[in-house]
Amino acid sequence: MRNSQDTTIAAIATARGAGGIAIVRISGPAAEDILRRLFAPAGGHGGPFESHRLMYGRAVDADGAPLDEVMAVLMRAPRTYTREDVAEIHCHGGSVSAESVLSRALALGAHMAAPGEFTRRAFMNGRIDLSEAEAVMQLITAGSEAAARASVRQLEGGVSGFVRRVCGELTDVMALLEASTDFPEEVEEEAAAEDVARRLNACIGEIRARCDERGARLLREGASIVLAGRPNVGKSSLMNALLCQDRAIVTDIPGTTRDVLTERVRIGGIVAELSDTAGQRDTADPIERIGVDRARRAADTADVVLAVIDASEPLSAEDAAFLRGADARTLVCLNKSDLPARITAREVEAMTDAMVLEMSASSGHGIPELVAELERRVAVTGEADGLLTARRHLDLARDAERALSAAVSSIEAGMPLDTAAIDIREALERLMEITGENATEAVIDRVFASFCVGK
């Protein structure tokens, strides 16, 4: 990576394609000089540019011919995103104008920015730590309101504050260990060991509370909700009701759905993949049998399984099998409540521990209650406290937890406190790597490799 102290970079910071505006961003020691040679303020203003003041004028080529009518702003360090001098030129949207302005900036000495190089400079110049830098890209790529909220909390220092707090406590513990070793006549080792074990267990508890793997996955990837049941119980109708559109084909012919049909829907701020599956039954049709196998696999890996049962027909053997196999993920949907009932919710509840909801996909009865229950089931517990959502953060935090657990075990086994100190130092190293305090160049390269150009 080139030295940001010596070079100036430029890139288009907005998404490609037609739009109202496109922004060319320039950062580095030559940003002001490039802006002066590229931008002609209206009225022939030739004095010094005022920092952070938006100016109207034209972007011009080497001969002074206009490239576009633009707005421009110079932001002098350190009050900038990168803590370097930064210039931005706001062009009309589309590729032609922005590309022309960018080409002119490069001709004037700027280098084309690498993916994530602006944010990397912000990190290298101490404006943000590594976890906050990662939050920038997570916010850009967030697929749901909940994921965006989690990214904003991380960007505002939620992860950094957690790491600093735990590392501060572990540093204090290390000081106590050293005192008990260096001044045994003043610090009783047995009392120190009890205090250290208590404080380490508290740190372990805090790390575990932040490492909700399921919650992190739901924020990153969304939830999986699968409709399952025998043919013609109304799975496709229920999917259409949840989507508020006719997406799945609905007929009276058994086996109409032969594959897994998936659509994305927002449930309680979380993106969910809602999947309609083939009716599960024994069949000689080889194509339908493939669909049934896929339906079973989809249900096995789902976060929520909607087991749909037709209340207007007697309970079948397939229905009973579904109820016997219901687990904590299952929500029984007693469908077709608008027709004369052949089985009641109370009868179904006597056969399973799963929640049972009565509804009608065709009339809409019970659908709001189903949506409310789905929202409850995919909600991320402790979301407001700031979960660790990045895979890298979770892995490092789990490594720290294991090291601290090993330290507690050695203390409880009566081993010298020096032994625990080794594991505590390892935990400190893993936690500090989350914020980049001791991250290697290879780790930093890997983090910023996933960024888009211009950010």
C-alpha positions as CSV (number, residue, x, y, z in Angstrom):
1,M,0.0,0.0,0.0
2,R,1.4,3.4,-1.0
3,N,2.3,6.0,1.7
4,S,-0.7,8.3,2.2
5,Q,1.6,11.0,3.4
6,D,3.1,11.3,-0.1
7,T,0.3,10.5,-2.5
8,T,-3.1,11.9,-3.5
9,I,-5.9,9.6,-4.5
10,A,-9.1,10.1,-6.4
11,A,-12.2,8.1,-7.3
12,I,-15.9,8.3,-8.0
13,A,-17.6,8.0,-4.6
14,T,-21.1,7.5,-5.8
15,A,-22.7,4.4,-7.5
16,R,-22.3,4.0,-11.2
17,G,-25.3,4.6,-13.5
18,A,-27.8,7.3,-14.2
19,G,-28.7,9.5,-11.2
20,G,-29.1,13.1,-10.1
21,I,-25.6,13.6,-8.9
22,A,-22.1,12.0,-9.0
23,I,-19.3,12.8,-6.7
24,V,-15.6,12.7,-7.4
25,R,-13.5,12.5,-4.2
26,I,-9.9,13.5,-3.9
27,S,-7.8,13.0,-0.8
28,G,-4.1,13.8,0.0
29,P,-1.5,16.6,0.1
30,A,-2.2,17.7,-3.5
31,A,-6.0,17.8,-3.2
32,E,-6.3,21.6,-3.0
33,D,-3.8,22.2,-5.9
34,I,-5.7,19.7,-8.1
35,L,-9.1,21.3,-7.2
36,R,-7.8,24.8,-8.1
37,R,-6.6,23.5,-11.5
38,L,-9.7,21.5,-12.2
39,F,-12.4,23.8,-10.9
40,A,-13.3,27.3,-12.0
41,P,-15.5,29.1,-9.5
42,A,-18.3,31.2,-10.9
43,G,-17.4,34.9,-11.0
44,G,-13.7,34.2,-11.4
45,H,-13.0,33.9,-7.7
46,G,-9.2,33.7,-7.4
47,G,-8.7,34.1,-3.6
48,P,-8.2,31.3,-1.1
49,F,-10.8,28.6,-0.9
50,E,-12.7,28.6,2.4
51,S,-12.6,25.2,4.0
52,H,-15.9,23.2,4.1
53,R,-17.7,25.8,2.0
54,L,-19.6,24.6,-1.1
55,M,-18.8,26.6,-4.2
56,Y,-20.6,26.8,-7.6
57,G,-18.7,26.8,-10.9
58,R,-17.4,24.6,-13.7
59,A,-15.1,21.7,-14.0
60,V,-12.7,22.4,-16.8
61,D,-10.2,20.5,-19.0
62,A,-6.5,21.4,-19.6
63,D,-7.6,24.1,-22.1
64,G,-10.1,25.6,-19.8
65,A,-13.1,24.3,-21.7
66,P,-16.0,23.3,-19.5
67,L,-16.5,19.6,-18.6
68,D,-19.6,20.1,-16.5
69,E,-21.5,22.7,-14.3
70,V,-20.6,21.5,-10.8
71,M,-20.5,22.3,-7.1
72,A,-17.1,21.8,-5.3
73,V,-15.9,21.9,-1.8
74,L,-12.4,21.8,-0.2
75,M,-12.1,20.3,3.3
76,R,-8.8,20.9,5.0
77,A,-7.2,18.4,7.4
78,P,-7.8,17.3,10.0
79,R,-11.6,17.9,9.9
80,T,-12.1,15.4,7.1
81,Y,-13.0,11.7,6.6
82,T,-9.4,10.7,6.0
83,R,-7.8,13.4,8.2
84,E,-6.1,14.6,5.0
85,D,-7.0,17.5,2.7
86,V,-10.1,16.4,0.8
87,A,-11.8,17.9,-2.2
88,E,-15.1,16.8,-3.7
89,I,-16.6,17.8,-7.0
90,H,-20.4,17.2,-7.4
91,C,-21.2,16.6,-11.0
92,H,-24.4,15.8,-12.8
93,G,-25.2,12.1,-12.5
94,G,-24.3,9.5,-15.1
95,S,-20.9,8.1,-16.1
96,V,-19.7,10.7,-18.7
97,S,-19.4,13.8,-16.6
98,A,-17.9,12.0,-13.5
99,E,-15.5,10.0,-15.6
100,S,-14.3,13.2,-17.4
101,V,-13.7,14.9,-14.1
102,L,-11.9,11.9,-12.6
103,S,-9.7,11.6,-15.7
104,R,-8.7,15.2,-15.3
105,A,-7.9,14.7,-11.6
106,L,-5.7,11.7,-12.5
107,A,-4.0,13.7,-15.2
108,L,-3.2,16.4,-12.7
109,G,-1.3,13.9,-10.5
110,A,-3.8,12.0,-8.4
111,H,-3.6,8.2,-8.3
112,M,-6.7,6.0,-8.8
113,A,-7.9,5.0,-5.3
114,A,-7.8,1.3,-4.5
115,P,-11.0,-0.3,-3.0
116,G,-11.5,1.0,0.5
117,E,-8.4,3.3,0.4
118,F,-10.2,6.4,1.7
119,T,-11.5,4.5,4.7
120,R,-8.1,2.8,5.1
121,R,-6.5,6.2,5.3
122,A,-9.0,7.2,8.0
123,F,-7.9,4.1,9.9
124,M,-4.2,4.6,9.4
125,N,-4.5,8.3,10.4
126,G,-6.3,7.4,13.6
127,R,-9.7,8.8,12.9
128,I,-11.4,5.4,13.3
129,D,-10.3,2.0,14.5
130,L,-10.6,-1.2,12.4
131,S,-13.9,-2.3,13.7
132,E,-15.4,1.1,12.9
133,A,-13.9,0.9,9.4
134,E,-15.6,-2.4,8.9
135,A,-18.8,-0.9,10.0
136,V,-18.7,1.5,7.1
137,M,-18.9,-1.3,4.5
138,Q,-21.4,-3.2,6.6
139,L,-23.7,-0.1,6.6
140,I,-23.3,0.2,2.8
141,T,-24.2,-3.4,2.2
142,A,-26.9,-3.7,5.0
143,G,-29.9,-5.5,3.7
144,S,-32.3,-4.7,6.5
145,E,-33.1,-1.9,9.0
146,A,-31.8,-4.0,11.8
147,A,-28.5,-4.7,10.1
148,A,-28.2,-1.0,9.3
149,R,-28.9,-0.1,13.0
150,A,-26.2,-2.6,14.1
151,S,-23.7,-1.1,11.7
152,V,-24.4,2.4,12.9
153,R,-23.9,1.4,16.5
154,Q,-20.6,-0.2,15.5
155,L,-19.6,2.9,13.5
156,E,-20.3,5.0,16.6
157,G,-17.9,2.9,18.7
158,G,-20.2,0.2,20.1
159,V,-17.7,-2.6,19.4
160,S,-14.7,-0.3,20.3
161,G,-16.2,0.6,23.6
162,F,-16.9,-3.0,24.5
163,V,-13.3,-4.0,23.6
164,R,-11.8,-1.1,25.5
165,R,-13.9,-1.9,28.6
166,V,-12.9,-5.6,28.7
167,C,-9.3,-4.9,27.8
168,G,-9.2,-2.3,30.6
169,E,-10.5,-4.8,33.1
170,L,-8.0,-7.5,31.9
171,T,-5.2,-5.0,32.2
172,D,-6.2,-4.3,35.8
173,V,-6.2,-8.0,36.5
174,M,-2.7,-8.3,35.0
175,A,-1.6,-5.6,37.3
176,L,-3.0,-7.5,40.3
177,L,-1.3,-10.7,39.2
178,E,2.0,-8.9,38.9
179,A,1.6,-7.3,42.3
180,S,0.8,-10.6,43.9
181,T,4.0,-12.0,42.4
182,D,6.3,-9.1,43.1
183,F,5.0,-8.3,46.5
184,P,3.8,-11.5,48.1
185,E,4.1,-10.1,51.6
186,E,1.5,-7.4,50.7
187,V,-0.9,-9.3,48.4
188,E,-2.1,-12.6,49.6
189,E,-2.0,-15.0,46.6
190,E,-5.1,-17.0,47.6
191,A,-7.2,-13.9,48.0
192,A,-5.8,-12.5,44.7
193,A,-6.7,-15.8,42.9
194,E,-10.3,-15.6,44.0
195,D,-10.6,-12.0,43.0
196,V,-9.0,-12.7,39.6
197,A,-11.2,-15.7,38.9
198,R,-14.3,-13.6,39.7
199,R,-13.3,-10.8,37.4
200,L,-12.3,-13.1,34.6
201,N,-15.7,-14.9,34.8
202,A,-17.4,-11.5,34.6
203,C,-15.4,-10.7,31.4
204,I,-16.3,-14.2,30.0
205,G,-19.9,-13.4,30.6
206,E,-19.8,-10.1,28.8
207,I,-18.0,-11.6,25.8
208,R,-20.6,-14.4,25.6
209,A,-23.4,-11.9,25.8
210,R,-21.9,-10.1,22.7
211,C,-21.4,-13.4,20.8
212,D,-24.9,-14.3,19.9
213,E,-24.1,-16.4,16.8
214,R,-27.7,-16.7,15.7
215,G,-28.5,-13.0,16.2
216,A,-25.3,-12.0,14.3
217,R,-26.3,-14.3,11.4
218,L,-29.8,-13.0,11.3
219,L,-28.5,-9.4,11.1
220,R,-25.9,-10.3,8.4
221,E,-27.8,-12.8,6.3
222,G,-31.4,-12.6,7.3
223,A,-33.8,-15.4,8.5
224,S,-35.1,-18.5,6.8
225,I,-38.8,-19.2,7.0
226,V,-40.1,-22.4,5.4
227,L,-43.7,-23.4,4.7
228,A,-44.1,-27.2,5.0
229,G,-46.9,-29.6,5.0
230,R,-48.7,-32.1,2.8
231,P,-50.2,-31.2,-0.6
232,N,-53.2,-28.8,-0.9
233,V,-53.2,-27.6,2.7
234,G,-52.7,-23.9,1.5
235,K,-49.0,-23.4,1.7
236,S,-48.8,-21.4,-1.5
237,S,-51.9,-19.3,-0.6
238,L,-50.3,-18.6,2.8
239,M,-47.1,-17.5,1.1
240,N,-49.0,-15.2,-1.2
241,A,-50.8,-13.7,1.8
242,L,-47.5,-13.0,3.6
243,L,-46.0,-11.5,0.5
244,C,-49.2,-9.5,-0.3
245,Q,-49.0,-10.6,-3.9
246,D,-49.8,-13.6,-6.1
247,R,-46.3,-15.1,-6.3
248,A,-46.9,-18.8,-5.9
249,I,-49.2,-20.7,-8.2
250,V,-52.4,-21.9,-6.4
251,T,-54.5,-24.7,-7.8
252,D,-56.7,-27.6,-6.5
253,I,-54.3,-30.1,-8.1
254,P,-52.1,-31.9,-5.6
255,G,-48.3,-31.5,-6.3
256,T,-48.6,-28.2,-8.1
257,T,-45.5,-26.9,-6.3
258,R,-42.6,-29.2,-7.2
259,D,-39.6,-27.2,-6.1
260,V,-38.6,-24.7,-3.4
261,L,-39.9,-21.2,-4.3
262,T,-38.2,-18.5,-2.4
263,E,-39.0,-14.8,-2.0
264,R,-37.5,-12.1,0.2
265,V,-39.6,-10.2,2.7
266,R,-39.0,-7.9,5.6
267,I,-40.2,-9.2,9.0
268,G,-39.7,-6.9,11.9
269,G,-36.7,-5.1,10.4
270,I,-35.0,-8.4,9.4
271,V,-34.8,-9.6,5.9
272,A,-36.3,-13.1,5.6
273,E,-36.3,-15.7,2.9
274,L,-39.8,-17.1,2.7
275,S,-39.8,-20.5,1.0
276,D,-42.8,-22.4,-0.3
277,T,-42.0,-26.1,-0.7
278,A,-43.5,-29.1,-2.4
279,G,-46.2,-31.0,-0.5
280,Q,-44.6,-33.8,1.5
281,R,-46.0,-37.2,0.7
282,D,-45.0,-40.5,-0.7
283,T,-45.1,-40.3,-4.5
284,A,-44.0,-42.4,-7.5
285,D,-43.4,-39.3,-9.6
286,P,-39.6,-38.9,-9.8
287,I,-39.8,-35.1,-10.3
288,E,-42.2,-34.6,-7.4
289,R,-40.0,-36.9,-5.3
290,I,-37.0,-34.6,-5.9
291,G,-39.2,-31.6,-4.8
292,V,-40.3,-33.4,-1.6
293,D,-36.6,-34.2,-0.7
294,R,-35.7,-30.5,-1.2
295,A,-38.6,-29.5,0.9
296,R,-37.4,-31.7,3.8
297,R,-33.9,-30.3,3.5
298,A,-35.1,-26.8,3.5
299,A,-37.2,-27.4,6.6
300,D,-34.3,-29.0,8.4
301,T,-32.1,-25.9,8.1
302,A,-34.8,-23.2,8.5
303,D,-35.0,-20.7,11.4
304,V,-38.8,-21.0,11.5
305,V,-40.9,-23.8,10.1
306,L,-44.5,-23.0,9.3
307,A,-46.2,-26.4,9.5
308,V,-49.4,-25.9,7.6
309,I,-52.5,-28.1,8.3
310,D,-55.9,-28.0,6.6
311,A,-58.5,-27.5,9.4
312,S,-61.3,-28.4,7.0
313,E,-60.2,-32.0,6.6
314,P,-59.6,-34.7,9.2
315,L,-56.0,-35.0,10.5
316,S,-54.0,-37.2,8.1
317,A,-51.0,-39.5,8.9
318,E,-48.8,-36.9,7.2
319,D,-50.2,-34.2,9.5
320,A,-49.6,-36.3,12.5
321,A,-46.1,-36.9,11.5
322,F,-45.4,-33.2,11.2
323,L,-46.8,-32.6,14.7
324,R,-44.7,-35.4,16.1
325,G,-41.6,-33.9,14.5
326,A,-42.3,-30.4,15.6
327,D,-39.5,-28.7,17.5
328,A,-38.9,-25.2,18.9
329,R,-38.6,-23.7,15.4
330,T,-42.1,-24.9,14.4
331,L,-45.2,-22.8,14.3
332,V,-48.4,-24.8,13.4
333,C,-50.6,-22.9,11.0
334,L,-54.2,-24.3,11.2
335,N,-55.3,-23.0,7.8
336,K,-58.7,-22.6,6.1
337,S,-60.5,-21.4,9.2
338,D,-63.1,-19.9,6.9
339,L,-64.4,-23.4,6.1
340,P,-66.3,-25.8,8.4
341,A,-63.8,-27.2,10.8
342,R,-63.0,-30.9,11.0
343,I,-60.2,-30.4,13.5
344,T,-59.8,-27.7,16.2
345,A,-56.8,-25.8,17.6
346,R,-57.3,-27.5,21.0
347,E,-57.1,-31.0,19.4
348,V,-53.9,-30.0,17.6
349,E,-52.4,-28.5,20.7
350,A,-52.9,-31.7,22.6
351,M,-50.6,-33.4,20.1
352,T,-47.7,-31.0,20.1
353,D,-45.8,-28.5,22.2
354,A,-45.5,-26.1,19.2
355,M,-47.6,-22.9,19.1
356,V,-50.8,-23.3,17.1
357,L,-52.4,-20.4,15.2
358,E,-55.8,-20.5,13.4
359,M,-55.9,-18.6,10.2
360,S,-57.3,-18.4,6.7
361,A,-54.9,-17.5,3.8
362,S,-57.8,-16.7,1.5
363,S,-59.8,-14.4,3.9
364,G,-56.8,-12.9,5.8
365,H,-58.1,-14.0,9.1
366,G,-55.2,-14.6,11.5
367,I,-52.5,-13.3,9.2
368,P,-51.6,-10.3,11.3
369,E,-51.2,-12.5,14.3
370,L,-48.9,-14.8,12.3
371,V,-46.8,-11.9,11.2
372,A,-46.5,-10.6,14.8
373,E,-45.3,-14.1,15.9
374,L,-42.8,-14.2,13.1
375,E,-41.5,-10.8,14.1
376,R,-41.1,-12.1,17.7
377,R,-39.3,-15.2,16.5
378,V,-36.7,-13.5,14.2
379,A,-36.1,-10.6,16.6
380,V,-32.5,-10.3,17.6
381,T,-32.3,-10.4,21.4
382,G,-29.9,-7.7,22.8
383,E,-29.7,-6.0,19.5
384,A,-29.8,-2.6,21.2
385,D,-26.7,-3.6,23.3
386,G,-24.6,-3.9,20.2
387,L,-23.9,-7.5,19.2
388,L,-20.7,-8.5,17.5
389,T,-21.9,-9.2,13.9
390,A,-18.8,-9.5,11.8
391,R,-17.4,-13.0,11.5
392,R,-13.9,-11.8,12.2
393,H,-15.0,-10.2,15.5
394,L,-16.9,-13.2,16.6
395,D,-14.0,-15.6,15.9
396,L,-11.5,-13.3,17.8
397,A,-13.9,-12.8,20.7
398,R,-14.5,-16.6,21.0
399,D,-10.7,-17.1,21.0
400,A,-10.4,-14.6,23.9
401,E,-13.2,-16.3,25.7
402,R,-11.4,-19.7,25.4
403,A,-8.2,-18.2,26.7
404,L,-9.9,-16.6,29.7
405,S,-11.7,-19.9,30.5
406,A,-8.3,-21.6,30.4
407,A,-7.0,-19.0,32.8
408,V,-9.9,-19.6,35.2
409,S,-9.4,-23.3,35.0
410,S,-5.7,-23.0,35.9
411,I,-6.6,-20.8,38.9
412,E,-9.2,-23.2,40.1
413,A,-6.7,-26.1,39.8
414,G,-4.4,-24.3,42.2
415,M,-1.7,-23.5,39.6
416,P,0.6,-20.5,40.0
417,L,-1.0,-17.2,38.9
418,D,1.8,-16.8,36.3
419,T,0.2,-19.6,34.4
420,A,-3.1,-17.7,34.2
421,A,-1.3,-14.5,33.1
422,I,-0.2,-16.3,29.8
423,D,-3.8,-17.0,28.9
424,I,-4.9,-13.5,29.9
425,R,-2.3,-11.9,27.6
426,E,-3.5,-14.1,24.7
427,A,-7.1,-12.9,25.4
428,L,-5.9,-9.3,25.3
429,E,-4.1,-9.8,22.0
430,R,-7.2,-11.4,20.4
431,L,-9.5,-8.6,21.6
432,M,-7.1,-5.8,20.5
433,E,-7.0,-7.3,17.1
434,I,-10.7,-6.6,16.7
435,T,-10.0,-2.8,16.8
436,G,-6.8,-3.2,14.9
437,E,-4.4,-2.1,17.7
438,N,-2.2,-5.1,17.0
439,A,-3.5,-6.3,13.6
440,T,-1.0,-7.4,11.0
441,E,-0.8,-5.8,7.6
442,A,-2.2,-9.0,6.1
443,V,-5.3,-8.7,8.4
444,I,-5.7,-5.1,7.4
445,D,-5.4,-5.9,3.7
446,R,-8.0,-8.6,4.1
447,V,-10.5,-6.2,5.8
448,F,-10.2,-3.5,3.1
449,A,-10.2,-5.9,0.2
450,S,-14.0,-6.2,0.5
451,F,-14.6,-2.5,0.2
452,C,-15.9,-0.7,-2.9
453,V,-13.8,1.9,-4.8
454,G,-14.6,5.4,-3.7
455,K,-15.1,4.5,0.0
